[in-house]
Amino acid sequence: MFEARFQTFDDASEGAQSAERVAALRAELKRRGLTGFLVPRADRQQNEYLPASEERLAWLTGFAGSAGAAIVLADRAALFVDGRYTLQVQSQSDTSVFAIEHFVDNPPPVWLEQNIKAGDRIGYDPWLHTADQAERFARACAKAGATLVPLDDNPIDALWTDRPAPPSGAVMLRPLALAGESTEDKLARIRDELTKLRADALIVSDPQNVDWTFNIRGSDVAHTPLALGFASIPHEGRPRLYIDPAKLSNEVRHALEEFADVHATDDLPRDLAAFKDQSVLLDQSSAADALTRIVADNGGKPTRTADPITLMKAVKNNAEIAGTRAAHLRDGAAMTRFLCWLDHEMPSGKLTEIDAVKALESFRRDTGLLKDVSFPSISGAGPNGAIVHYRVTTATNRVIGQDEMFLIDSGAQYEDGTTDITRTVINGTPTDDMRDRFTRVLKGHMAIAEAVFPVGTTGAQLDPFARAALWHAGIDFDHGTGHGVGSYLSVHEGPARISKLGHTPLKPGMILSNEPGYYKAGAYGIRIENLVLVIAAPSPDGAEKPLNAFETLSFAPIDRRLIDPRLLTAQELHWLNNYHARVREAVSPLVDPATQSWLEVATRPL
């Protein structure tokens, strides 16, 4: 009945082959006069989702998480992951080959310094590390009397005989009605920023920024409609867009050539060498160390800073805002149909985590407008819900048990907007502990949703709002409260976020997630997530500063059975009942009569 077309449930780890592959890599390193090699999970543009051809870390180690790194020395090797993947890495990787280390507790540069000796030569691929990352490793090597060596080619590529071909999806033009701003106007704004920064040129290495600037999209990576490419935008003269020409139809090429010279990606290093004596801006978070080296080695003046396009892109224009509102209403109807179905199916005792993922994707496909999921759904029953970034596989798939909580975090890519929503529900009767924790998470969610804050406020300043009710009970959650979201781009978009590290001021037009949670290891997980839009707020009489607030974009009921009303203030009850009234009014006309009846009950006032 239901199927998943955009996500799979297989554990394709090749960890069983790690020993053989690491031995082959060590032999290749010895042949090159190297004593070690750094293996990040990265491509040339530091993308979150990688093309299959760039998954070198997974090929070598078997670990398939979204963040990781390995260091292979002649006599030892380490694999670094963060707290999200401590369980996954044990099941996917050969721990007799790799010591498992924590990214934060024992960062790769620290481990490297402690495990190498004077005279060692550690190789790295300068296209897969930013300049900042390379400098940290170089300092670690220097402290040990060793040398960090940039390589002209990646030794893993010489061993990976069945490496997939690079992606070749067609590039598509984004209609002005959805983009809301022409490429010509965007380029003018970018040049204004170059004037302010006294720069001669900007090298655009983040493909999200490239695609936003030139109003294009593609299909080069999973779940994010990216056309991978680079761009060079001079203060004076025509920009250059570097992209695989095979991806361009005659129509697309002609449209792009109105504003830029179009070149093959392989032309980029040659053209960078022409920036002699010029000030060149490079994005510190996505520009490869190789780019900095090429500019500097040819007499240019590289400056590593934040790409100004990132902030421009984060502030959505009126067309993008209208699109995301339409996408969220459509997605809310699909989500509500799913929650109704889920409520009827869970009591059978047969429904599994994979069944839920397939059903939700199918309800979204029924809209006729789904392009992809925005990330693989996190579908966790009982104790699996306590694993923050749990990915269900056929090996871990679990039935949603009686009196058990179920967490599903999912999102969609529609051409007019990107969604991300989490709901936690109960199958049966919750315990008092479950209701207490759920209500405290809900209080944090509402505190963010209702926040009114002065212009210039950052996400770090708002983050405690989401945690206060949990802190009062001596508990917390170990992830950020919210991340930025793109407009038919990445579901994780910078620079704004609501977290302890969110130092970018929030501006009207930014879209962020609001997703506090609580996770009881071995028992259950709770997360309540909506997307919110930063808007200008009315100023009360006597206000001395202009104010901003949030508009909640997502539409789906919150499980009333898990709420303890005694813990809510009158203001919080008003917000919840008003939100449910909005959901009922907006979604009811878009769903079938059976779902309408269910929704009427699910959104009754408390």
N, C-alpha and C positions, 0 to 999 in steps of 0.2 A: 504493500500500500504506500509506504513512505520510502524515500531513498535519499542518500547524501551524495551529491554530485561534485561538491566543492571541497570535501574533506574525506579523509580515509581513517581507518581505525587499525591499520596494520602497524606492528612494531618492526620497522625495516632495518633495525640496527644491525651493523656488521661487526659488532664487537668481537665476535669469535675469531675474526681474521686480524685483530690488532697486533698480535705478537709477530706474525709474519710480516705485516706491513711496516711495523716499527723497525724490525730487523733490516728490511730492505731500505728504509729511510736512513738508518745509521750507516749502512754500507755506502749509500750515495753521498752522505755528508763526509764520510772519510775520504771518498774519492775526490771531493772538492776541497779538502784540507780544512774542514769545519769540525768542531767538537760538539755542536748543538744547533738546534733550530727552533724558532718560535712559530707556533701554529695558532693564529687567532681564528675565531669564527667570524669571518668578515669577507666582503668583496671589495672592489676598488672604491666603493662609495659608501661603505659602512651602513648598508641597508639592514633593516630589521629582518626581513624575509629575503633569503638568498636564492638565486637561481640554482638549480641542481648542479650545474657545472662549477659552482663556487663552494660547495659543501665539503671543503677539504678536511675540516675538523671531524665531521661525522664519518668520512671515509677512513680516516686514520684511527679514530678512537671508538667509533660506534655510537658516541653520544650525539643525540639529535635535538637537544634543547636549543632555545633561541639565544642563549648567551653562554659563552664558554671560551676556553683557550687551553692550549697544551704547550709544554716545553719538553723537547726530547733532547737529552744529553747522551753521551756515549755509554754511560753506565746506569742511568736512571731516567725516569720520565714522570711528569706530573700533569694532571688534568684539573683545571680550575673551573668551578661552577659556583653559583650563588645559592642562597637558601631555598629557592624555588625548586631546585633540581637535585637535592641531596638524595632522594629516593630513586629518581629516574636514572641518575648516573650509575648507581650501584647495579641496576639491572641491565643497563645497556653496554657498559664498558668492562674491559678485562682488568680487574684491580690487581692482578698479578703483574701486569705490565705498567699500569699507571697508578701512582699514588694520587688519591683524590684530595684536593685542597680547596679551601674556601676563598673566593675572590677577595672578600673584605678582610677576613681574619689573617690571611697570608697571601697578599697580592703577588701576582707573577713576578714583578721586578724584585720584590723582597726575596722570594724563594730562589730566584735565579742567582742573586748575589751570594746567597748562603750555600749554593750547591755547585758553584764553578770555582776554578782556581786560576792563578796567574798563567797567562799565556793562552788560555782558551780562546777560540774564535767561534762566536755565536752568530749564525746566519739568520737573516730575516728578509721577508719580501716587502720592500718599501711601498708597494702598491696596496698592501693590506693593513698597514698601520698608519695612523695619523702621525704628524710630526711630534706632537706632544707625547704620544705613546712611545715612539722611537727614542725620544730623548730620555724618558724615564728608564728604559732598558739600557741605553748607552751609559747613563750614570751608574746603574747597578753593575754593569760590566767593568767600568773604570775603577769602581771601588774594590773590585776583586782582582784587578790587574789583567782583566780580559778585554777583548775587543768585540764590539758589535759590528757585523759585516753586512752591508746592504747587498742583495743579490740581484743579478740581472734577470733571473728566471726562478720560478718556484720549484724546488726539487721534488715536491709531491707530484707536480704535473708530469714529471718524467716517469713516475711509477704508476700513475693512475691510468692504466691502459684502456679502461672502458669508461672514461670520463664522459659525461653527457655533453652534447653540443651546447654552445651558448644559446640563450633564448632568442627567438626570431619573430615574436609577435608583431603584428602590424600596428603602426602608429595611427592614432585617430585624432582628429581635430575636435576640440571641445567647443560646442556652440556658444556664441556670445551670450545668448539668453540664459545659459547656465553659468558661464564664467563671470559675467557681469562687468568685465573690463577688458578692453582690447590689449593685445600684445604691445601695440605701439604706445599706449598710455602707461602700461606697466614698465616698459623700458625707459620712458621719460622719468618715471618716479625713481627707478633704480639709478639713473644717471644723476638725479638730484642728490641721492645719498652718496654717490661717489664724490660729488663736489664737496659735500659736508665733511667727508672723510679724507679729502685731499688725496684721492687715489686715482691712478691712471686707468686701472682696469680691475674687474672682478672676475675671478675664475669660479664658476658655479659648479660645484662638485656634488651637491645633494640633488639626486634626480627628481625629488619632489619639487624643489625650487626651479629646476629646469622646466619641468612639465607645467608648473603653474605660470611661469613667465611666458612661455610660448603657447599656452592654451592647447596642450596636447595631453593625451593619455595613451596607455599601452597595456600590455599583458606579459611583461617580462618576469614578474615575480608573482608568487601566489598571494591572493587576498588583497593586494594593493595594485591599483591599475596604473602601474608605472611603465613608461617607456624609458629605458635606461639610456642616459646620455650625459654629456657635459656641455658647458657653454662658456664662452669668453665674451664679456661685455665691456668694451672699452668706454672711457669717458667721452671720447670722440671717435666717430666712425661706426661701421656696421658690426654688430655682434657676429660671433661664429657659433654655430650649433654643431656639436660633434655627436653623431648618431649613426648607427649601422644603416647605410643607404638601402639595404635590402628590405628594411622595414617600412619604407616610404613609398606610397603610391604616387603617381604623377600629380594627382590633385593635392595631396598633402605636401609634397615637396614644393610645388608652386606656391602654396599658401605660406609656407615657412620662409621661402626665399624673398617674400615681400619685405621681411624684416631682418633677415640674417643670411649670412653665407653658410651653406650646409656642407659639412665635411664628414668624412669617415672618422670614427673614434681614434683610429691609429694615427691620425694627423695631429692629435693634440700635443704630444711631446715636442714635435718639430716646431709647432707654432708658439709654444711657451718659450722656446729659446729666443724668440724675437723680442722679448720684453726687456731688452738691455736698458739699464738706467731708469726703468719705470717702476713706479710703486704699484704692486699687484696684491690685491686682497685675496686671501684664501680662507675658507671656512675652517675654523679650528676643530670642529666636531666631525666633519666628513671628508675633508681634503686629505688625500694620501700624502705620506711623507715624500713619495716620489715627486709629487707636484712641486713642493717646496724646494726640493733638491734641484730640479730642472731649472726653475726660475733663478735660484741663487747661483748655480754653477754657470749660468750664461749672463751674469751681470745684472740681473733684475733685483728688485728689492721686495721680497715677499713679506707680507704682513699677515699674521694669523689672527683672525678675529671672528666675530659672529657674522655670518652672511646676512646682510640687511634684508634680503628677500624673505628670510624665515619669519621675521616679525610681520612683514607686509602680508604674507600668505595667511598668517594666523588670524588677522583681523578680517573677517568675512564681510563682503559687500552685500548690498540689498538683494541682489539676485541669488547669491549663495545662501543667504539666510532664508529667503523664500523657498529655495530648493530643499534645504535641510528640514524646514518645517513640514513640507509636503512628504519628504521621505520618512520622517518620524511618525506622521499620522498613518501612513501606509504600513509602516513597520509595526506600529502599535496595534493595528487591527490584526496583523499576522500573529503577533505575540499574544494577543488576547485569545484568539482562536486556539493557539497552542495551549495556553494555560487552562482553558476550559476543557480541552481534550485530555490534558495531563491529569486534571482533577478527577475525571471520570475513569481514567485507565489505571492510575496508581493503586487503588485498592485491590485490584486483581492479584497483586503479588507476582506478576509476571513481567512488568515493565522494567526494562533495563536502561542504563545510561545511554547506550548507543541508540536504542529505540527513540529516546527523547530527542537526541541530536538529529536523527533522520526526520522525525516528525516536524521539528521546528524549521529546519531548512526547507522542507516540503511546503509548509504553510507560507513561507516567504516566497518560494518559487511560484505559488499560486497567484501572487500579485501580478505576474507576467513581466515584472520589471527588475527582478533580481539579477545582478551581474556576477556576484560572488558573495561569499561570506567575508566579513572584514577581518576575521581571524578564526582559527579552529575553535569550535565551541568548547567551553569548559563545562563539563557535565558530571557533577560529583554527588553521589548518594552517600549518606551517612559519613563514615570516616574519610571517604575520598573527597568530600566537600571541604575538608580541612586542609587539603593540599592546594595552595593558592593558585598555582598555574597547572593544575592537574589536566592531563590529556588522556582521555579514555582510549584504550586499545582493546582488541579482542581478548588480550590476555588479562586485562584489569577490569573488564566490563562487569558491572555489578547490578543486581536487581535493586530497585528502590523498595526498601523494606517497610513493614508496618511500623507506624509511629516513628518514622525516620524523616529527617530533613533532607531536602534535595535542592542543590544549588545549580543554576544554569546561567552561565555568562556567555553571551553571544552577540553577534552584530552582523550587519548586512552592508553590502555595497550596492547602492542604486546610483544611476547616473546623476541624479540631482542631490544626492547626499549620502553620508556615511553614518551608520548607527552603531551603538554599543549599549547593551542593557543587561542587567543582572537581576534575576529574581530568585528568592529562596522561599520554598514552600514546604508544608508539612503533609506527610501522608499518614493521616490518622490523628492522634492526639499528642500535642506537644507536652513536654515536661515543664515544670515551673522554671527550671534553669534555661531551657530553650527560649521561653517567652521573655524572660528577663534580658537575656543577651540580645535577642532579636530586637526588642524594644529599644535597648540602648543604642544599637546600630542605627535604628530608624531615627532616634532623636538626633544623632550626629548627622544623618542624611538631611533631615529637616533643617538643622542649624545652618548648613551650607546653603540649602535651597532658599532659605528666608534671609540670608545675610544681606545687609545693606552696608556699604563700605566706601570710604573716601576714594576719590580718584587717586591713583598711584599705589593703592594697596596691592600687595603681592600674594601669591598663593601660599607662601610660607606663613604669612600673617593670619590667613584664614584656616590653615590646616588644623590648629587646635580646636576650632569649633566642632569638627567632626569627631573628636576624640574625648571631649570633656565628660560625656555621660559614661563612657567606658572607663576613663581614668578614675572616676568616682568609685567604681567597683574594683579598681586595682587591675584592670586589664587594658589591652591595646591591640592594634593590628600593625603588622610589620610590612606595610607597603604604603605608597602614596595614596592620598585621598582622591586625586584626580589628575588626568592627563589631557593635553590638547587633542582635538580631533579635526581631521582635514575635511575638505569638501570634495567628495569622490576622490580622495587620496588616502593617506595613511590614517588608520584608526588611532595611531600614536604619533602625535604631531607636537613639535616644539614651537616656540620656546617656553610657553606658559604651562604651568601645572600647579596643582594644589598639593603641596607636600612640604616637608621640612626643607627641601632644597629648591623650592619654587620661588626664585628671586626676580622673575619678570613681572612688572606691574600688569594687572589684568585690565584689558581695554574693551569697551563695547565692540561687539562683533566677534570676539573670541568664543569658541565652543570648547567646553571641557566636560570631563566626566565628574560625577559626584558619586563616589563609591566606597564609603567606609565599610568595614567588615569586622568579623570576629571569627576565630578559628580555634576550635577545641580539638587538639590532636587526638586522633583515634576515635573521635565521636561525631563531629559535624562541623560544617562551615556555614557562615552567614555572610552574605554581601547583598546590599541593596544599591543598585546603580541606575541612575538616569543621566542623560546628557543635559547640560545647561548652557545657555547663551548669556554672555555678559551684556547687560543693557544699561542705559542711563536711567537713574532713579530720580523721582521727583524730590526736590529739596524742601524740607519742612521750613516753616517760618523760623527765621533766626539762624539758619544754617550758614556756616562760615566756609564750607568746602563743598564742591559739587560731589555727588554721590553716584555710585554704581550699584547694581543688584544683578540677580540671576533670573532668567526665565527658564523654567523647566520645559524641555523639548519632548521628552519621552512620554509615551502613553501606554500604561499597563497597570493593572491593579496590584497592590501590595497585599500579601496574605494577611487578612484581618485575624485569622485564627492564631497567629503567632504574636499578636500585639497584646500587651498588658496595659489597658487604658489607665490604670492607677499610676503608672510611671510618667504619663503625659500631662503637660500643662494644658490649660485651656487654649492657648495660642497654638500649641502643637496639634491638638485635636482639630482645631479650625483648619489648619493647613492640610492635614490628612483628609478630612472630609471634603474640603474644597478641591483637592487634587483628584480624589475619586469621582467627584461630580464632573470635573473637566474630562476625565477619562471616559466616563459613561456617556456624556453628551457628544464627545468627539468621535468615539469609536463605534457606538451602537449602530449608526446608519451604515457602517461599512462591514458588518458581520451578519451571519445568518441568524434566524430567530432563536435557535437553541443557544447559541453563544450570547445573544442579547439577554436571554433569561438568566443565564449563569452570571453574566456581567452585572445585572441588576442586583443580585445577591452579593457578589464579590465586592461591590462598591457602596454598599449600604453605610450610612453614617454610623460611626461608633458613638 
